Amino acid sequence: MPLPAVNREVIAAILSVLYLLLAIRQQISCWIAAFVSSCLYVWVYYDARLYMESLLSVFYAIMAIYGFIQWRAAAGGPSLEVSRWPLRRHAMGFAATLVMSILTSFALRQFTPAAWPFLDSMITWASVYATFLVARKVYENWYWWLVIDSVALVVYYARHLYPTLSLFVLYLLLIAPGMRAWRRELPVATHVAV
């Protein structure tokens, strides 16, 4: 018997919380929770006609594998450390996000009955970049998620995805502790005023 959509969404949301709590602590098992949650969210978002976010969940599942590999210490080598990237790199990431969002939202408007095509696309492409930052343990991922999660709340409320809406409220509440925990892990030379 297939898992009902509401149960699928609730289980995916619970696993997503587990992912974030483990990621804050930099526990490699966070990527296992991320993988299973992402696989469930493929269907949740598809059913809500948020097609880009459904594809994003496929990407998240792939990135969970990539993140697991990146965070795993090489045999006898050091594990990946938290680092910072310059503003210029993030500006390029934002520019690419904006261009991709415009292109995909146009395609969604032309070929699908997608709900909220531009915001759906923007959330998706910004999340792609932010997820890559998490997998590489780049501190600024937390700033990206603050903006992404805030915008996503509007979309999830409009699409009646209440368990996911609750998840994203919790995500927003956990950003500050996540930032503090990762900041403590930064090499001393990279501590700058934020």
N, C-alpha and C positions, 0 to 999 in steps of 0.2 A: 504494500500500500504506500503511495507517495506521501511525503511529508507535506501537510497543509502549509499554504503560503505564510500564514501568520506565525506558525511554529518555526518555519524556516527563518523568518525575519528575526524572531526573538532569539533563536539559537545563534544566528549570525551576529547579532548585536552583543550577546553575552561573550562570545568568543572574541569579538573585536575589543571589548573592554579588557579581557584577559591579555590580548596582544599588547594593548597600550601599557597596562600595568607592568608587564614583563619587559617591554621596550624601555620604559623609564628606568628600570633596574638593570638594563642592558643584559638581560638574560636571553641567550640564543633561542630558547624555546618559544620566544614570542613569535618567531617566524612560522612555527607549526600552527599556532592558533590563527595567525594571519592567513595561512593557506586555506584552512578549512572554512573560516569565515568568508573569505573571498569567493570560494566555490559556491557557497550558499547564496551570497549576494548577487551572483550572476543572474539567478532566477528572480530574486526579489525586485531588482531594478528593471529587469525586462518586463515583468508583469506590470510595473508602474509606468511603463513606456519612457523610462529614462535610459535610452539605448546607449548613450555614451558612457554612463556610469555602469551599465551592465558590462560593456567592453572594458571599462576601467577595472572591474572586479576580476576579469580574466588576467589583465596586466598585474594586478595585485597578487594573484596566485603565482604568477611567474616570478614576480619580484620577491615573494616570500622565499622561493627557492634560492634566488640570487642573494638575498639578504642573509639567509642561513649560511651560504658559502662564504660570503664576505666577512661575516662576524666570527666564523669558526677560525680559530688560530691555526696557522700552518704548523705542520709538524715541527716542533722545536722552535717556532718563531713566535713573535709577539702578536697579540690580537689587534684588531683594528681599533685605533684610538679616536676619540672625539676630536674634531678639528673645526676650523672656521674657514669660510670662503669669502673672498672680497666682494664688495657690493657690485662691482662690474659684472661678475659672473652671474649674480642673481638678476641683474638688470637684463642680461642676455636671456636668462631663463624666462623672465616675465615677457619679454618681447616675443619669444618663440611661443609661449603659452597663448598670448593674445592672437597672433597670426593663425595658429592652429585652431583656436576657438572660433574665429571668424569663418575660416574655411569649413570646418565640420558643422557649424550651426547652419550655414548656407545649405550644405548637402542634406542635413536633417530636415530642414524646412521644405526642400524640394522633393524628397523621396520617402519621408516617413511621417507618421502622425505624432512625432515626438512632442513631449511636453517640455516647455522651457528650453528650447534648443541652445540658445547662447549660454545661459547659466549652466546648463547641463554640460556643455562643451568646456566652458571655463573651469568649472569644478574638476572635470576630468583631466584636462591637460595640466592644470596647476598641481593636481594630486600626483600625476605622473612624475613631475619634477620633484615634488616634496618627498615622494616615496624613494626616489633615487637618493635624495639627501639623507634620508633615514638609513638606507642600506649602506651608505658610505660614512655614516655617523657624523654628518655635518650639522653642527649646532643650530644653524639658522633654520633648519627644518621646522622648528617650533613656531617661528614667526609666520612661515607659510601656512602651517596648519591653523593658526589662529584666524587668519583671513578666510581660508577655504572653509573651515568648519562653520564660521559665522554665516557665510553666504549659503552654505548647504542647508542650514536650519530653515531658511525661507522656502527652499524648494521642497524639502521633506514635509514641511507643514502643509504646503499647498497640495502635495500628492498623497496626503493622509498616511504617511509612513511614520506612525507615532513611535513604535519601538526604536526606529532608526533616529528619529528626532531626539528621543531621550538619550540615545547613545551619543549623539553629537553635542548635546548639552553637557554630558559627562566628559566628553573629550575636551571641551572648552575649559571645564573646571580643572582638568588634569594637566593642562598645558603649563601652568606656572610651576607646579612641582616637578614636571618633566624638565623644564628649563633649568631649574635649580640643580637637579640631580646631574644633568649633563654638563652644566657649567663647572661643577666641582671636578669633573673628569678632564676638563680642558688643560692642556699644558700651560704652565704659568705664563709663558711668553705671549699666549694668545688671548689672555684676559684683557678685554677692552670694555669701555663703558658701553652698555647697551640700553 
